Amino acid sequence: MIRARRLRHTGPIVLSGDLYHFRESRTLRRVPTFNYSEAESFQSIDKVEALIKETHATLWIEHDKALAETLKKAPQFYD
């Protein structure tokens, strides 16, 4: 199931999991060669991108070190 988590003050957030490893993967619509199925990966990409557009969610690419450095760390939090 793909869904955006709506936080009261932060708004909707989607965590990329392993869908995207890098920002460039999203920008260039690239799928890692080690993925099980390129076609299924693109289906997932399309679903996630539609969700982001529909909900105006922020996407967090969890492998993105630059993004991770900007996010709040405990004891701070998002709500």
C-alpha positions in Angstrom: 0.0 0.0 0.0 1.3 3.4 -0.9 0.1 6.4 1.1 1.3 9.7 2.4 1.6 10.2 6.1 -0.1 13.5 7.1 1.5 15.3 10.0 -0.5 18.0 11.6 2.1 20.8 11.3 4.5 19.4 8.7 2.0 18.2 6.1 2.1 15.0 4.1 5.4 13.1 3.8 6.3 10.1 1.6 9.3 8.1 2.5 10.9 6.6 -0.6 12.1 3.4 0.9 14.3 1.8 -1.8 12.2 3.2 -4.6 14.7 6.0 -5.1 18.3 5.7 -4.0 19.4 9.2 -5.2 17.7 12.4 -6.3 19.0 11.8 -9.8 17.2 8.4 -9.9 14.0 10.4 -9.5 14.9 13.2 -11.9 16.1 10.9 -14.6 13.6 8.1 -14.0 16.3 5.5 -13.5 15.9 2.1 -11.9 18.8 0.2 -10.4 19.9 -2.7 -12.5 19.7 -5.0 -9.5 15.9 -4.4 -9.1 13.9 -7.6 -9.6 11.7 -6.1 -12.3 12.2 -2.8 -14.1 8.6 -2.8 -15.3 7.3 -3.2 -11.7 9.7 -0.6 -10.5 8.3 1.9 -13.0 4.7 1.0 -12.0 5.7 1.8 -8.4 7.4 5.1 -9.4 4.2 6.1 -11.3 2.0 5.3 -8.3 4.3 7.3 -5.9 4.6 10.3 -8.2 0.8 10.4 -8.6 0.4 10.2 -4.8 2.8 13.1 -4.3 1.0 15.2 -6.9 -2.4 14.4 -5.5 -1.5 15.1 -1.9 1.2 17.7 -2.4 3.4 15.6 -0.2 7.1 16.1 0.4 9.2 13.1 -0.7 12.1 12.1 1.6 14.7 10.0 -0.2 16.1 8.0 2.6 19.5 7.3 1.0 20.0 11.0 0.3 22.8 12.1 2.7 22.3 15.8 1.9 18.6 15.5 2.8 19.4 13.6 6.0 21.7 16.3 7.1 18.9 18.9 7.0 16.3 16.8 8.9 15.5 17.2 12.6 17.2 14.7 14.9 16.0 13.6 18.3 15.0 15.1 20.6 13.5 17.3 17.9 10.7 15.8 15.9 8.2 16.4 13.1 4.5 16.6 13.9 
